[in-house]
Amino acid sequence: MSKTKVKRQSFGNITKLPSGRYRARYQDPTALPKRTWINAPRTYDQKKDAEWWLHEVKLAMDRGTWEHPAAVAAREAEEEAAAAAQAEAEALTVAVWADRWLAGKRLDDVTAATIRTYRDRLRHVTRGLGDVRLVDLTPEMIADWYDALPSDGVRTSAYLTLRIMLNAAVASDDTPLAKNPCRLKRPTASHARGRRHLLTDAEVDAIAAAIRPELKALVILLADAGLRINEALALRRRDVHLDAGEVEVRHSLTRDETGALVLGSTKTRRSRTVLLRPTTVEALREHMDAHTGGGVDAPIFPSLVEKRRFLMASTASKALDVALRKAGIILGDDEYLGWHGFRHYSATRFGELGATTADLMDRYGWTTASMATLYQHAVKTRQRALLDSEQDSTVVSIRKYRRQA
């Protein structure tokens, strides 16, 4: 059995292995006084090659450029990982990012209904742009995709969702997208629907008279309190305090991931108490006696089929469409009117009574003053009517809406 031969040098040593190859090594200067050796990354056929490697190491030490092999390996591994991550990020397609973005939406931040809406809109996005890498997206490519969509409504909703999704990609460290390529100057979703029909006092009365009896109080409540439709439909007996003349808005109807109708948080995730006019209180009292089931959790506006279940907004909207026709309210070709029109009506009337920005924000659950100020610009003709007739039945002191100190 042959023995290894060790050649000692002024720096390190060279060992001839039984295989006939040469191994070079030197003592780890960071491990002193403990005797630890660092081997060359490979063995050599020629002794002179081993000697040259040791010479290069010693020269680096003398110059102060030597790095520990473990540190070099760690840095190289980190650089390789970064390069792989960069390559993966650059290969990220619109479809893959859409899945990640949607998966990152938490129910703490948005409702299940919002997630379903995004998912529906993203089908139009991924159908046309799904295979395109994020880094390859251009404004011209997005314009071509937009023009190929089937309708104005689809174009607007899908484009707005794409823009939001790409803004998130720009903000994320997981994508290399530096600038959002959505540059189209397109109408907002509300503009795509046309102009909201502005309700008059007479039209509100006509709708309340024409709608099916189970929903008359809903019209009166929304025209007064201005609740969002799903806030109103989420009301239960425990939320309505007729003696105090107020309702507690604590929930909004939504659907969970299975599609079931459930109580969710309000749009702003805050509860609020809304004071009511005496006529609204009486309308609710009559409605609850006739149409609301027993028990504190009974829905105020139950399903038309079963009192224990909540009424769906889509069912209420169909009833509103029928009532509009019966009331003879004809909308223009570019107009629309849904339940949100009553919220607009309520806020406008409340603003005309002199409500401050803080009053409006508190009553309607807005978190920004910009929304409230929209309703502080009363219509001139309405102002004149209020000035001409202090006995106008629609004039109610704003003090009735405020809690007593």
C-alpha positions as CSV (number, residue, x, y, z in Angstrom):
1,M,0.0,0.0,0.0
2,S,1.5,3.3,-1.1
3,K,1.8,6.2,1.3
4,T,0.9,9.8,0.5
5,K,3.9,12.1,0.3
6,V,3.6,15.6,1.8
7,K,5.8,18.4,0.4
8,R,6.1,21.1,3.0
9,Q,6.6,24.7,1.7
10,S,6.9,28.1,3.2
11,F,3.2,28.5,2.7
12,G,0.8,25.5,2.8
13,N,1.7,22.1,1.7
14,I,1.3,19.8,-1.3
15,T,0.4,16.1,-0.9
16,K,0.9,13.4,-3.5
17,L,-2.1,11.1,-3.3
18,P,-2.1,7.4,-3.9
19,S,-3.8,8.2,-7.2
20,G,-0.7,10.1,-8.3
21,R,-2.5,13.4,-8.3
22,Y,-1.5,16.4,-6.1
23,R,-3.6,18.1,-3.4
24,A,-2.8,21.6,-2.2
25,R,-4.0,23.1,1.1
26,Y,-3.2,25.8,3.6
27,Q,-4.1,26.7,7.1
28,D,-7.3,28.7,7.6
29,P,-6.1,32.1,8.9
30,T,-9.5,32.8,10.5
31,A,-9.4,29.6,12.6
32,L,-6.1,30.2,14.4
33,P,-4.9,29.0,16.8
34,K,-6.9,25.9,15.9
35,R,-5.2,24.0,13.1
36,T,-7.8,23.9,10.3
37,W,-6.9,23.3,6.7
38,I,-8.5,24.7,3.5
39,N,-8.1,22.5,0.5
40,A,-7.9,23.6,-3.1
41,P,-11.2,23.1,-4.9
42,R,-9.7,20.3,-6.9
43,T,-6.6,18.1,-7.2
44,Y,-4.0,18.5,-9.9
45,D,-2.1,16.3,-12.4
46,Q,1.1,18.4,-12.1
47,K,2.7,19.4,-8.9
48,K,3.6,22.8,-10.4
49,D,-0.1,23.5,-10.8
50,A,-0.7,22.9,-7.1
51,E,2.2,25.1,-6.3
52,W,0.8,27.9,-8.5
53,W,-2.6,27.7,-6.7
54,L,-0.9,28.1,-3.4
55,H,1.2,31.0,-4.8
56,E,-2.1,32.8,-5.9
57,V,-3.7,32.4,-2.5
58,K,-0.6,33.7,-0.7
59,L,-0.4,36.7,-3.1
60,A,-4.1,37.5,-2.4
61,M,-3.4,37.4,1.4
62,D,-0.5,39.7,1.0
63,R,-2.6,42.2,-1.0
64,G,-5.5,42.0,1.4
65,T,-7.9,40.6,-1.3
66,W,-8.2,37.1,0.1
67,E,-11.7,35.9,0.9
68,H,-12.6,32.8,2.8
69,P,-13.9,30.1,0.4
70,A,-17.0,29.7,2.5
71,A,-17.8,33.4,2.1
72,V,-17.1,33.1,-1.6
73,A,-19.4,30.1,-1.9
74,A,-22.2,31.8,0.0
75,R,-22.0,34.9,-2.1
76,E,-22.0,32.9,-5.3
77,A,-25.0,30.9,-4.1
78,E,-26.8,34.2,-3.3
79,E,-26.0,35.6,-6.7
80,E,-27.2,32.5,-8.4
81,A,-30.4,32.6,-6.4
82,A,-30.9,36.3,-7.3
83,A,-30.3,35.6,-10.9
84,A,-32.8,32.7,-10.9
85,A,-35.3,34.9,-9.1
86,Q,-34.8,37.6,-11.7
87,A,-35.2,35.2,-14.5
88,E,-38.4,33.8,-12.9
89,A,-39.7,37.3,-12.4
90,E,-39.0,38.4,-16.0
91,A,-40.8,35.2,-17.2
92,L,-43.9,36.2,-15.1
93,T,-47.0,36.3,-17.4
94,V,-50.1,38.4,-16.9
95,A,-52.1,35.2,-16.1
96,V,-49.7,34.0,-13.4
97,W,-49.5,37.5,-11.8
98,A,-53.4,37.7,-11.9
99,D,-53.6,34.5,-10.0
100,R,-51.0,35.7,-7.4
101,W,-52.6,39.1,-7.1
102,L,-56.1,37.6,-6.6
103,A,-54.8,35.0,-4.1
104,G,-53.2,37.8,-2.1
105,K,-56.6,39.5,-1.6
106,R,-57.7,38.8,2.0
107,L,-61.2,39.0,3.3
108,D,-59.9,41.4,5.9
109,D,-59.3,43.9,3.1
110,V,-62.1,43.2,0.6
111,T,-65.4,41.3,0.6
112,A,-65.9,37.9,-0.9
113,A,-68.2,39.6,-3.5
114,T,-65.4,42.0,-4.5
115,I,-63.1,39.0,-5.0
116,R,-65.7,37.3,-7.2
117,T,-66.1,40.5,-9.2
118,Y,-62.3,40.7,-9.8
119,R,-62.2,37.0,-10.8
120,D,-65.0,37.5,-13.4
121,R,-63.3,40.6,-14.9
122,L,-59.9,38.9,-15.0
123,R,-61.2,36.3,-17.3
124,H,-61.4,39.0,-20.0
125,V,-57.9,40.1,-19.1
126,T,-56.3,36.7,-19.2
127,R,-58.2,35.6,-22.3
128,G,-56.5,38.3,-24.4
129,L,-53.3,39.0,-22.5
130,G,-52.7,36.0,-20.2
131,D,-49.6,34.6,-22.1
132,V,-47.9,37.9,-22.4
133,R,-45.0,38.6,-20.0
134,L,-45.5,41.5,-17.7
135,V,-42.2,43.1,-18.9
136,D,-43.4,42.8,-22.5
137,L,-46.7,44.6,-22.0
138,T,-46.9,47.9,-24.0
139,P,-49.6,50.6,-24.2
140,E,-50.3,49.7,-27.8
141,M,-50.8,46.0,-26.9
142,I,-53.3,47.0,-24.2
143,A,-55.1,49.3,-26.6
144,D,-55.5,46.5,-29.1
145,W,-56.8,44.2,-26.3
146,Y,-59.2,46.9,-25.1
147,D,-60.7,47.5,-28.5
148,A,-61.3,43.8,-29.1
149,L,-63.5,43.5,-26.0
150,P,-67.2,42.9,-26.7
151,S,-68.9,45.9,-25.1
152,D,-68.3,49.2,-23.4
153,G,-69.3,47.8,-20.0
154,V,-66.9,44.9,-20.3
155,R,-64.1,47.2,-21.7
156,T,-64.4,49.6,-18.8
157,S,-64.6,47.1,-15.9
158,A,-61.9,44.8,-17.4
159,Y,-59.5,47.8,-18.1
160,L,-60.0,49.2,-14.6
161,T,-59.2,45.8,-13.1
162,L,-56.1,45.4,-15.3
163,R,-54.9,48.8,-14.2
164,I,-55.3,48.1,-10.5
165,M,-53.6,44.7,-10.9
166,L,-50.7,46.2,-12.8
167,N,-50.3,49.0,-10.2
168,A,-49.9,46.3,-7.6
169,A,-47.3,44.6,-9.8
170,V,-45.3,47.9,-10.0
171,A,-45.4,48.2,-6.2
172,S,-44.5,44.6,-5.6
173,D,-40.9,43.4,-5.2
174,D,-41.8,40.1,-6.9
175,T,-42.1,41.6,-10.3
176,P,-39.7,43.6,-12.5
177,L,-42.5,45.9,-13.8
178,A,-41.3,49.5,-13.2
179,K,-44.1,51.4,-14.9
180,N,-47.8,50.7,-15.5
181,P,-48.4,50.4,-19.3
182,C,-52.1,51.2,-18.9
183,R,-52.2,54.7,-20.5
184,L,-55.6,54.8,-22.0
185,K,-57.8,57.8,-21.3
186,R,-61.1,55.9,-20.9
187,P,-64.3,56.6,-19.0
188,T,-64.8,55.4,-15.5
189,A,-67.2,52.6,-14.7
190,S,-69.9,55.1,-13.7
191,H,-69.5,57.0,-16.9
192,A,-69.9,53.8,-18.9
193,R,-73.4,53.4,-17.5
194,G,-74.5,56.9,-18.4
195,R,-75.9,59.6,-16.2
196,R,-77.6,58.8,-13.0
197,H,-81.2,60.0,-13.0
198,L,-81.7,62.6,-10.3
199,L,-84.9,61.8,-8.3
200,T,-87.4,64.4,-7.4
201,D,-89.6,64.5,-4.4
202,A,-92.7,63.6,-6.5
203,E,-90.9,60.7,-8.1
204,V,-89.9,59.2,-4.7
205,D,-93.5,59.4,-3.6
206,A,-94.7,57.8,-6.9
207,I,-92.2,54.9,-6.6
208,A,-93.2,54.3,-2.9
209,A,-96.8,54.1,-4.0
210,A,-96.1,51.9,-7.0
211,I,-93.7,49.4,-5.6
212,R,-95.0,46.1,-4.0
213,P,-96.1,46.6,-0.4
214,E,-93.3,44.6,1.1
215,L,-90.8,47.1,-0.2
216,K,-92.6,50.4,0.3
217,A,-90.8,51.0,3.6
218,L,-87.4,50.3,1.9
219,V,-88.0,53.1,-0.6
220,I,-88.9,55.5,2.3
221,L,-86.0,54.4,4.4
222,L,-83.4,54.8,1.6
223,A,-84.8,58.2,0.5
224,D,-84.4,59.4,4.1
225,A,-81.4,57.6,5.6
226,G,-79.5,57.1,2.4
227,L,-78.2,53.6,3.3
228,R,-76.5,51.5,0.7
229,I,-78.9,48.9,-0.6
230,N,-77.1,45.9,1.0
231,E,-76.8,47.8,4.3
232,A,-80.5,48.2,4.3
233,L,-81.2,44.6,3.4
234,A,-78.8,43.5,6.2
235,L,-80.9,45.2,8.9
236,R,-82.5,42.9,11.5
237,R,-84.9,43.7,14.3
238,R,-82.0,44.2,16.7
239,D,-80.7,47.0,14.5
240,V,-83.9,49.1,14.4
241,H,-84.8,51.2,17.4
242,L,-88.2,52.7,16.6
243,D,-88.6,54.5,20.0
244,A,-85.3,56.2,19.6
245,G,-86.0,56.9,15.9
246,E,-82.7,55.4,14.6
247,V,-81.1,52.4,13.0
248,E,-77.7,50.9,13.6
249,V,-75.9,50.1,10.4
250,R,-73.5,47.3,11.4
251,H,-73.5,45.0,8.4
252,S,-73.8,44.7,4.7
253,L,-75.1,41.7,2.8
254,T,-72.4,39.9,0.9
255,R,-71.7,36.4,-0.4
256,D,-69.0,34.1,1.0
257,E,-66.7,32.0,-1.1
258,T,-69.4,29.3,-1.5
259,G,-71.9,32.0,-2.9
260,A,-74.1,31.9,0.2
261,L,-75.7,35.2,1.3
262,V,-74.2,36.3,4.7
263,L,-73.8,39.3,6.9
264,G,-70.5,41.1,6.2
265,S,-68.9,44.4,7.2
266,T,-70.0,47.7,5.8
267,K,-68.1,49.2,2.9
268,T,-65.9,51.3,5.2
269,R,-65.8,48.5,7.9
270,R,-67.3,50.8,10.4
271,S,-70.7,50.8,12.1
272,R,-72.8,53.9,12.4
273,T,-76.1,55.1,13.8
274,V,-78.5,56.9,11.5
275,L,-81.3,59.0,12.8
276,L,-84.7,58.9,11.0
277,R,-87.6,61.2,10.3
278,P,-90.8,60.5,12.2
279,T,-92.5,59.5,8.9
280,T,-89.8,57.0,8.2
281,V,-90.2,55.5,11.7
282,E,-93.9,55.1,11.2
283,A,-93.4,53.5,7.8
284,L,-90.9,51.0,9.4
285,R,-93.3,50.3,12.3
286,E,-96.1,49.4,9.9
287,H,-93.8,47.4,7.7
288,M,-92.3,45.4,10.6
289,D,-95.8,44.6,12.0
290,A,-96.9,43.3,8.6
291,H,-93.8,41.8,6.9
292,T,-91.0,41.2,9.4
293,G,-90.7,37.9,11.2
294,G,-90.3,37.5,15.0
295,G,-87.0,37.4,16.9
296,V,-84.2,39.8,17.2
297,D,-82.3,38.4,14.2
298,A,-85.3,38.5,11.8
299,P,-84.5,40.4,8.6
300,I,-86.4,43.7,8.4
301,F,-86.8,43.1,4.6
302,P,-87.0,39.4,4.3
303,S,-87.0,37.2,1.2
304,L,-90.4,37.4,-0.6
305,V,-90.5,33.6,-0.3
306,E,-89.3,32.9,3.3
307,K,-89.2,35.4,6.2
308,R,-86.2,33.9,7.8
309,R,-84.0,34.6,4.8
310,F,-82.5,37.9,3.6
311,L,-83.9,39.6,0.5
312,M,-81.4,39.6,-2.4
313,A,-80.5,43.0,-3.9
314,S,-81.1,41.6,-7.4
315,T,-84.7,40.7,-6.4
316,A,-85.2,44.2,-4.9
317,S,-83.8,45.8,-8.1
318,K,-86.3,43.8,-10.3
319,A,-89.1,45.1,-8.1
320,L,-87.8,48.7,-8.5
321,D,-87.7,48.4,-12.3
322,V,-91.4,47.3,-12.2
323,A,-92.3,50.2,-9.9
324,L,-90.5,52.7,-12.2
325,R,-92.7,51.6,-15.1
326,K,-95.9,51.7,-13.0
327,A,-95.0,55.2,-11.7
328,G,-94.5,56.4,-15.3
329,I,-90.9,57.4,-14.7
330,I,-89.2,57.4,-18.1
331,L,-85.4,57.4,-18.2
332,G,-83.4,59.0,-21.0
333,D,-81.3,56.9,-23.3
334,D,-78.2,57.8,-21.4
335,E,-79.7,57.6,-17.9
336,Y,-79.8,54.9,-15.3
337,L,-81.5,54.6,-11.9
338,G,-80.9,52.0,-9.3
339,W,-81.2,51.9,-5.5
340,H,-78.1,54.0,-5.2
341,G,-80.1,56.9,-6.7
342,F,-82.0,57.1,-3.4
343,R,-78.7,57.5,-1.5
344,H,-77.9,60.3,-3.8
345,Y,-81.3,61.9,-3.3
346,S,-81.0,61.6,0.5
347,A,-77.5,63.1,0.7
348,T,-78.5,66.0,-1.6
349,R,-81.6,66.8,0.5
350,F,-79.5,66.6,3.7
351,G,-76.9,68.9,2.2
352,E,-79.5,71.4,1.2
353,L,-80.6,71.6,4.8
354,G,-77.2,73.0,5.7
355,A,-75.4,69.8,6.7
356,T,-71.7,70.3,7.3
357,T,-69.0,68.0,5.8
358,A,-68.7,66.2,9.1
359,D,-72.5,65.7,9.3
360,L,-72.6,64.1,5.9
361,M,-69.6,61.9,6.6
362,D,-71.2,60.7,9.8
363,R,-74.6,60.0,8.4
364,Y,-73.6,58.3,5.1
365,G,-70.5,56.5,6.3
366,W,-68.0,58.2,4.1
367,T,-64.3,58.2,5.2
368,T,-63.2,61.1,2.9
369,A,-64.4,64.7,2.8
370,S,-64.3,64.7,-1.0
371,M,-67.4,62.5,-1.2
372,A,-69.3,64.7,1.3
373,T,-68.6,67.9,-0.5
374,L,-70.3,66.7,-3.6
375,Y,-73.6,67.0,-1.9
376,Q,-73.1,70.5,-0.4
377,H,-73.8,72.1,-3.8
378,A,-77.5,72.4,-3.6
379,V,-79.5,72.8,-6.8
380,K,-80.5,76.5,-7.3
381,T,-84.1,75.8,-8.0
382,R,-84.3,73.7,-4.8
383,Q,-82.8,76.5,-2.8
384,R,-85.4,78.9,-4.1
385,A,-88.2,76.5,-3.3
386,L,-87.0,76.2,0.3
387,L,-86.7,79.9,0.7
388,D,-90.2,80.5,-0.8
389,S,-91.9,78.1,1.5
390,E,-90.8,77.5,5.0
391,Q,-93.8,75.2,5.5
392,D,-92.7,72.9,2.7
393,S,-93.3,69.4,4.1
394,T,-89.9,68.3,2.9
395,V,-88.1,70.9,5.0
396,V,-86.9,69.2,8.2
397,S,-84.6,70.9,10.6
398,I,-81.1,69.4,10.6
399,R,-81.3,69.4,14.4
400,K,-83.7,66.4,14.2
401,Y,-80.8,64.4,12.7
402,R,-78.4,65.2,15.4
403,R,-78.1,63.5,18.8
404,Q,-78.9,65.6,21.8
405,A,-75.8,66.4,23.9
